[in-house]
Every structure is written in structure tokens, then in C-alpha cells.
Amino acid sequence: MSMPQTTAVPNDLAAYWVPFTPNRAFKAAPRLIVGAKDMHYITADGRRVLDGSAGMWCCNAGHGRDPIVKAIQDEAARLDYAPPFQFAHPKAFELASRIAALAPGDLDQVFFCNSGSEAVDTALKIALAYHNVSGRGSRTRLIGRERGYHGVGFGGTAVGGIVANRKQFGTLLAGVDHLPHTYNREQQAFTKGEPEWGGHLADELERLVALHDASTIAAVIVEPTAGSTGVLPAPKGYLQKLRAICDRHGILLIFDEVITGFGRLGAAFAAERYGVVPDMITFAKGVTSGAVPMGGVIVRAPIYEAFMQGPPHVIELFHGYTYSAHPLACAAGIATLDVYRDEDLFARAKRLEPVWADAAMGLKGLPGVLDIRTVGLVAGIDLASLPDGFGRRAYAAMERAFADGMMFRITGDTVALSPPLIVSEAQIGEIFGTLATVIKAVM
Ligand SMILES: Cc1ncc(COP(=O)(O)O)c(C=O)c1O
């Protein structure tokens, strides 16, 4: 009997529809990854590539970390799956407690799902259901923000503010409005951390309240730093103002911390960095350091309590997923939180922030570098677009960098960097050194 052959490189690229990727260009020159350890990827042709983006903002503990690998292996052998409706397994409770302990204030309840998109749609549904069970059924409007990214579910796409993600998909959700985005290059260019200018843009929420009336608005959702549209840190005072306006009008405030959670901004959550307690936090990515898909929503105690009022045998929230709190994800999550704690990685990110920001700003003055923004261990670098197409310059930079041994994310003509939190100072130097070479090459 002949054995099936497995090779590192597939012999046919046709069947896989690659997400958020120009498929024809990719399949003509695929970037194939076959392994990963700590700060590096290994390519199909055996090269080591420095990970400047923690995969996709998720591998905060680095790759292939032994305790996480072992936890997943052990759990796969012990409990492959347990139904999450009407049944549960111990690690779901353990991980929920650990996450609640990291979250500020009375953000005490954790609802699990499998991705950031599901986390966002879950949070939006909880917001609507919370008002419904509280006798405020008229509060159905959801407010997002221009240039926001909240995943690809219908809810997240509707509150998101990226035209390319929206325009192919019809009318999405009804009753959604958007705050203006917070970026202004004239006022903010080359800022380290939170820009001085822009806090007043939170007042636009008052305008939306005046337009729609607070009694129709359920929730506002924002990323504390907008990641996917090119790293837009919150201006000073902006999130605090949003909180105050939401409080004034009984509107729930949701922080989408799918990127900013688990140390990315030098604290467990951005909510802690800004001293603002939202009503819900969505998370994903870093919770398992990307090793197993997982997402979730952390909910303030009074919201959960509002659901716990009816007869105790009745389901309180008709929502959940077959793979909510999957055993492998929970095992990976607990092991990941152990690594974050034992290696003090959130504090490490905070300590490295000034080194990182200085290194990023070292690119200022290179040809075609229009702006650099940094916050936590994140940087966004805007490159001048080519006359024949928006996005082509950054795409060329990404291709060139991968060939030169470094990976980063691109969005439009912005390069986005967010390394694993274990990055060394020497590797920070390597990241920006390689990027400088690449920028000179593609300009
Ligand atoms: C802020 C934010 N929300 C939601 C998502 C969606 O997460 P996922 O791709 O896991 O569905 C992302 C993904 O990048 C994100 O950055």
C-alpha cells in the first residue's frame, strides 16, 4: 500500500480561497510559512523571518512557546471536546476567572467565542439584549466609528468604518451610525503615544445623541487604538470623554480590545492604560497568543445581573457557539496567561515602549515617510502612495521585507508593526533597520 505523501510545499494552490488577499498575485508568488519559534517564522524554502507583527497582532508571547504547546497537547489527549450548552468543563471557569481578574473594575463576567468577529457580534447582541431585558427596548441603535475595524460579522462590519469592507455587502445592519475618526495628519504627525489634538472629537457623540435621541441608542463601540486602518492611537482625553458622555445618556461603552488586549499597550487592557472602565471589552488574539482560536467578551457585573432576574430554569441569553470555551482554547489561554504573568510581559512592553518609539521615529526623514505613529509596542508608518495605485507601495515593501527576512502587516500604504512582547532591543533595532532599507528600496 502506498503511503500518502506529505510535503512542506503543496503541489496545487488552486482550491484555497485566501482571505483578505489578492489571490492571483499571491498564488503567482506565494509566501508560504511552515514553522515558527519564539520571534521567528520559518519559510517553505527554509529561511528565518523575524516576526514584526506577532502574526496578525496575536502571538504576544512569541511562537511555539513550550508551556503553551504542552498545555494544548495534554488537553487534546485529556478532553477533545465538551458541549458548552447545558454542560461545561473546569478550564472554562478557570480561564474566565483569570481573565476577569486581569480586567479593571467590575468587568467580572466572561462570555467565550472563537474570534474577534464573534466577540464583537456577541457584545453588540448583549448590548441590545441588556436594554431589552431592562425595559428599554427602544435602545437599538449602535454607534461605531469611521476607520474602525470590528471584524467581518454583519454586526462588526456595520459598526466598522472601512469602506472596502462594507461596500460589497449591501445594507448590513439598520440603525447604525458612526463617530468621525480621530486622525488628522496636520495636527498629529510624528506623535509618540496619544496625540495632543483630537480629544474634542468625542463630543461628536453628543451630536449623534441630539440627532437620534439617547433613548434609541444602545451602545458605542471603539478600538482604544484603531489597528487595522493604520494604527490610530486615541487622542488625549478622548476615551475619558466618551465614557462621560455615555454615562450621561445611559449608553453602553464597548472597547474592542481584540488588538489592544493582553499587553499590547503595556497593560493587560487599554482600559487600564487610560483609566477608563468600559461596560464591555471584546478580546481575542492574544488570549491564546494565537495558538488556538478564541475570543470573548468581558461584561460588567450589573449587566450580567440584569439577565439573572427571571425563573432560574430559563436560559437568560439565547446566544453561544458550538466551540465556545473549547477545551484546547481554554488550556492554551490558561498557559498563555501563565507565560504573560511569569515573564511579566505586559510590564516588559511598557518598559520597551520608549525604546520602540525612538527606534520607529528614526525612520523620520526617509524619502516618502509621511507620518509615524507609535503607542505601546505598536507602530504605524505611512508611506507616500505610488501615482498608479493606492496600496502598491506598502505591498511592495511587504514583499521586499519578507524576502529580506522580516514580516509586517500592511493596510493601504501604511506599514503596521506589533512584534511579540518578547522582542529584544536588538531585534527592535533589526526591525527598523530592515524597514529603513526596504523603504529606501521601494521609494
Ligand atoms: C479590533 C478588532 N476587532 C475585531 C477583529 C476581528 O477578529 P477576527 O479576525 O479574530 O475575527 C480584529 C481583527 O484584526 C480587530 O483588530
The ligand as a Gaussian input file, in Angstrom:
#p B3LYP/6-31G(d) Opt

LIG

0 1
 C      -10.204000      45.497000      16.764000
 C      -10.558000      44.214000      16.087000
 N      -11.766000      43.682000      16.264000
 C      -12.116000      42.527000      15.689000
 C      -11.245000      41.850000      14.881000
 C      -11.681000      40.573000      14.222000
 O      -11.011000      39.498000      14.752000
 P      -11.042000      38.075000      13.992000
 O      -10.231000      38.260000      12.753000
 O      -10.430000      37.153000      15.006000
 O      -12.456000      37.750000      13.715000
 C       -9.965000      42.354000      14.668000
 C       -9.011000      41.642000      13.823000
 O       -7.958000      42.142000      13.488000
 C       -9.629000      43.579000      15.278000
 O       -8.424000      44.134000      15.071000

